[in-house]
């Protein structure tokens, strides 16, 4: 469950809710294991003058995060919205040139797949396959290909990376920018080489370009 509130400076929990609030701490969004979700209360909590209603997912900067960080909601909403756009584009494909159709697909569909896709790193294959099905349908629409035509050649001709490789490319670009001080400080400060840490300079990994993996805040 997630609980979000605009004001947390005046929290006055009821006695029965005090232990729950102590565990959640009401500091932004907290990850709750799926096996423990049934233990959380389903009633709204009073935070100051506001009432906070439990929810299974929250949206931040256009990215939906589930209470178990599975990203199922984000994937489902992205797939649904992309296929809706593809159906609209399919109805006008005979009225525009192939170049215009490709530009529309890239700007309206691929941009949605790429929006915040770095947060999808490490997802199970079944989630990424759903996103890949959107890209496959978009490639067949642009190339006027049949439904069961092999997709690899179409993606290669369009110079489109598959979904999994697009995520890896996005992460690689972010790491490159962090190492070359062109990324925002809140990202660059979290990333450093093993050789830059005094306590690890004697390690074998210090002679490589290995990076220190930041610890999770969950």
C-alpha positions, 0 to 999 in steps of 0.5 A: 500500500502507499499513503501520500499526503500533502501535509505531514507536519500535524499528524494526530493519529488515533491510539489504534492507528499509532503502531501502524503509523510508526511502521509506515512513518508516513515519509513519502511512499513505502514498499510493502511486501505482497505477503503483508498487504492484508495486514494493513488497514483499508480504512482512511487515516486522518493526517492533520485535517486531511484524510489519506486513503490507502491505494495500491499504486501511485503516479509520480512524474507519469510513472506508476509505481505499485506497492510491491514495486512490480511496475505492473500498473505502469506496464499495463497503462503504457501498453493500453495507451500505446495500442489505442494510439496505434488503432487511431494511426491505423485508420489514417495510414492511407491518408499520409505518406510513409515518412509522416506515418513513421514520424507519428509512430515515433513521437506518439508511441515510441516516446511513451515506451521510452518515457521513464523506461530506466525504472523498468530495468530488471523486470521479468520477461513477461512484462517486457514482452508486453511492451515489446508487443507494442513495438512489434505492432508499431513496426508492422504498421510503419512497414505495412507488414503482415501480422505474422511476418518476422519482426527482427528484420523490420526492427533492423530496417527501422533502426529500432532497438528492442525494448530490453536493449532500449532500457540498457541503452538508457542506463548506459547513457545515464552512467556515461553522463554521471561519470563525465559530470554532465548529469544532474548532481542528484544522480552523479553524486550517487555513482563512483568508481571503485578506485575512487574509494580509499578503502577499496583501492587495494582490491582487484576490482580497483584496477578495472572500470567497475562502479560501486552499486548504490545501496537501496533505500527500501 
